[in-house]
Amino acid sequence: MRERGTLLPVLERLFAGPRDSRLTLEAFLAGLQARSYAFIIAALDLPNCVPTGIPLLSTVTGLPMLLFVAQAWLGRPTPFLPQFVAARSLPRGKLQDFLVRARPTIERIEGTLHPRRDWWVTGAQRRFLRLALGVMVVVLAIPIPFDNLLPAWSILFFCLALIEGDGLMAILGWLFAFLATVWTVFLLIVGPLVVAGLFKSLF
């Protein structure tokens, strides 16, 4: 069942406990419940939302995202991680200190992101959104030059929509998905023509 409400109370619940106890990544994702896939995909997607110039960054981050999308489509309740990754942990004391420092920022973000326009994130619309998210991850993972930014922002908005139940973020995700599709088709058509023209001029 999808957890409603803001993310902050969820983090408070997960980080609560003795300061010397540890929270594993596996337990953290399990505690996020239905938000877990959107959360981990957004975390992997974030480096692609700014121009870094790092070669193949979108492919390196996109392939794990594809695996998580596939797991979500197969109906796994939470993402499967290799044990050496899932077992990574941090003391709850450090997480609690982090949450104290980050609380004002999280509260400001959640003032902008909150459940609204449910029509865009429920029922059939939610299934189409998840499908579009998967398509954008595929587009991001394909190493097409100059084709990372638009799908990356579409993925981020879709993930925020799923995490907070925010229909406005879903609308922005669809807008960027449309722009990313048009731009990708343009590159796939124009790109080979440009390369062919260069070869003709050189040889």
N, C-alpha and C positions, 0 to 999 in steps of 0.2 A: 504493500500500500504506500502511496506517495505521501511523504511527510510535508505538511503545510507549515506556513509560518516562515520566519526569517532564519538565516543561517546561524546567526550569533548564538541563540539558545542551544543549537545543536553542538556547536563548538564548546560551549560552556559545559554541556553534559559529557562530552567525550574527554575533555581535559580534566574533569573533576576527579579527585581521588588523592591518595597520599602523594606528596611531592617526590618521594624517591621511587614510586612505582613508574613503570614505563608503558608507553602506548606504542604498539607496533603499527606499521603502515597498514597491515592487513586488518587490524582491529579498527583503525581509523576509517578505512574505506567501508568496512562492514557497518560501522556506526552511522555513516552518511546515508545508508540504505539506498533509496531510489536515486539520490543525487550523486552516488559514487562515480558512475561512468562520466557524467557531465563534468564533475570536478576534476578527475584525472585527465580527461581529454583537454579541458581548458588549460590545465597546468602545462601540458605538453605543447599546446598551441601557442601560448603566450610569446615565446621567443620569435615566432613568425609574424607577430603583429607589428613589429618595427623592422625597418630595413637594416639588417646587420651585415650583409655582404658575405656571410659565412657560406661557402659552397655546400650544396646538398643538405642544408639544415632542414628544409621542409621535408625531404625524403627521410632523413634520420629520425625526425620526430613524428612524421606522418605514418611510418610503418607500424610503430607501436600503437598509434591511435587507431589504425585499421583493425588491429587485433582486438582492441577494446570494443570497437563498434561491432565487430563480428560476435563477440561474446554477448553483448547486449541484445543483438538480434536473435541469438540462440536461447535467450531467456535466463542466463545466469544471473542470480540475484545481485552479486557483487563481482567486480573484476578479479580474474585469476592472475596472480603474480608469481613469478619464480620464487621459491622459498627464500633464497638469499636476499631478495628484495623485500618480500612480504615481512620478513623477520626484523628488518631494520626498525629501530625504535628510538624514542627520545624520552627523557624523564618528564613526567607530567609537571614537575615544578618549572622546568624551562618553558613548557607549553603554556602554563598558567601565566608566567611572567610575560611571555610574548603576547598573550591575549589582552593583558592589562594595557600594554603599550599600544597594541593595534586597535583596541576597542573604539576610540574616537574615529579612526579611519573607516573601520568596518561599519560603524553606525552611519557615517556620512554616505558610504556606498549604498547601504541598505535603505537610506532615505530616498535614493534614486531608483534602486531595484526593489520591487516588492510585488506581491501577487496582484494582478490586474488583467483585464481583458482575457478572462479565462478561455474564451472561445478558441484562441490561438494556441493554447497549450493543453487542451483536453481532447479526449475522444479521437476521432479520425484525424483531426488536425495535428495532434501530438504524434501520431504514427507517421504522417507525412513529414513532419518536422524532423523526426529521427532519421527518416530515409534521406531527406535533403542533407542532413548533417553528415551521413555516411558518404554521400556523393561528394560533398565538399572536401571531406578528408581524402578521398581518392584523388581529387583534383590537386590538392595540396601535395600529396605524396609523389605525384608524377613530376619528374625533374624538368619542368618547362620553364625556361628563363623568363624573368619578369612576370611570373604568374602566381606569386605567393601571397601577396598582401590582401587582395580581395577575398579569396577563400578563407584565409586565416581569420579575418574579422567576421566573416559570416559564421564560422565555427564558434568563435568566442561568443557572439550574440546568441546563437542557438543554445550554447551551454548555459549562459546566464539565464536564458528563458526557462530551461529545464531545472536549474538549481533553485530559482526563486519563484517559478510559476508566473513569470512576467511576460504577458502577451506583447507589450511594447518591444521588448528585446527580441521576441520572435519575429515581429514585423521587420525590425532592422536586419535580423538574420536573413529573412527572405529577400529583402532589398539587395543586400550584399551578395547573396547567392545568385540573384539574377544578373547583377553587374559582373560577377566572377564568371558566370557562364558565357555571357556575351564576349567578355575580354578573352577568355580561353579559346573560344571558337575563332575569334579574330586572329589570335596568335598562331593557332594551328593552320589557318588559311594563309595568312600573310608571311609567317615565318619561313616556310619552305620556298616561297617566291623570292624573299629577300636573299636567302642562302643561294638559290639558283642564280640570281642576278649577280651576286658576288663572284661565284665561280666563273660565270661568263666574262665578267670584267677582268678577272685575273688570268684566265686561260683563253 
